[in-house]
């Protein structure tokens, strides 16, 4: 339940009214379990009833002094743009904090309605609204999740979570649950921001640079799957338990008992033991991904097919000596725009995922492999290592990683250490496995995390009991694949996109003329003229959003910046003064559009060059 939102004029939401709050019932505490009491100095404190009796939420004798001493303990404030107070009680600590740090943004969260009622009886709404308070939440039947989703979607900067100590003592389980949820929500948001900052531009650029290769290589999901249907496939990841399985994998390879597909850096651990998989899978859009396959390039190994995602870092597939096959991913808006199958069927697309192992799991399922056998899928630490030897430069867990670790259960029910990122991978993998039908997923990873939906069977037993048939692997499976994309369709889309690019330049010019008019009206405080200009702005913004070049390339490349722009628009909607509103629009959108225009001018010659390359080199591909 959101009570105060700084983006609203006046800040107060429709939920924030005395009558609304007073009519709500507490979920953890009833009103009778909260008592207001005054000490000899006339200072108020709260008594909370628990199964162990009555407890003071603040000091019985000096709540103000207690608050002052507690604020002294808050460290490293300069590292954070905002403080998030969980547990407000009667607000002594918050009042002291805002007195000392009046410029620091903060938000408040009171999980207990019964305590909130007492707080609202002590502090005026005007006092709260006049402060630097950003958001004020309380819990109702919806719980904390909606509140946290609202908060993390609006706050991009680092936030310090501060918990009133009494809440950890009196509401132990409730507070622990919130801390975990808050930590998870912040982690997910940081992960999203990191991906957007790190990969948004790379994904688009790599998608464009990969076009010539994608156009001339087969899509692994576009052919008859008889090579794989009903046959076992082993997914080899680079977890430390891979070190136990090399001889087993060598035996499987030599006897053709199952297909072997490596994911990510596991290829290097296998190459070091002279084990060549039936395919190496990759997906990472980063520039460093090319280093994973440098050994294959240096040794000119031409017998290992590389199965790459359409947004993989373009350096990865350049000069790869072996066969190339691709798959399209749903976060790729570039390649599907250009591609049409010559057989008239729909493009097959793989769901984006956090790890190449999860992508490959989808591929093997779609190819009809059964069972799918996981190797080296630790998703955590094994003793002092988190990678198999030979897979990466540093395979050992350092002190910093251990500080971030928490305990989960392994395949045999024992405790093991993992980190949030690995745990997130595990949960996503479990979700995909749950969605699969009529396929068995076996986990052979010794000491690895338990993955719901899989059965743990050591590899020795799998070989003995499940991989009895020899020579089932079709070693020349790549030869079944051919390229089937339409040249005419590509050519038509290329022409369309260049036309859209030229239209986009006209849109940019019209916006900057409008900005000049806005600046002139601001200087003259011509509010009537500004209102007319806002209507023009809305029409131009709709044209911008409808432009395919902007939509498929520029906005995706500037995803986070666009989020900031939209947030500023949301805030500007509540401004009454047209001059202030226009200044806000110019402040954020003018800079954003300047950046977009520069990128468009850079992208156009690149696209024209890529179009020419595809149409010249791929002239015999399709109709």
Secondary structure by P-SEA (a helix, b strand, c coil): cccccccccccccccccaaaaaaccccccccccbbbbbccccbbbbbbbcccccccccccccaaaaaaaaaaaccccccccbbbbcccccaaaaaaaaaacccccbbbbbccaaaaaaaaacccaaaaaaccccbbbbbcccccaaaaaaaaaccccbbbbbccccccccaaaaaaaaaaaaaaaaaaaaaaaaaaaccaaaaaaaaaaaaaaaaaccccccccccccccbbbbbbcccccccccaaaaaaaaaaccbbbbbcccaaaaaaaacccccbbbbbcccccccccaaaaaaacccccccccccccccccccccccbbbbbbccccccccccccccccccbbbbcccccaaaaaaaaaaaaccccbbbccccccccccccccccccccccccaaaaaabbbbbccccbbbbbcaaaaaaaaaaaaaaaacccbbbbbccccccccccbbbbcaaaaaaccccccccccccccccccccccaaaaaaaaaaaaaaaaaaaaaaaaaaaaaaaaaaaaaacaaaaaaaaaaaaaaaaaaaaacccccccccccaaaaaaaaaaaaaaacccccaaaaaaaaaacaaaaaaaaaaaaaaaaaaaaaaaaaaaaaaccccc
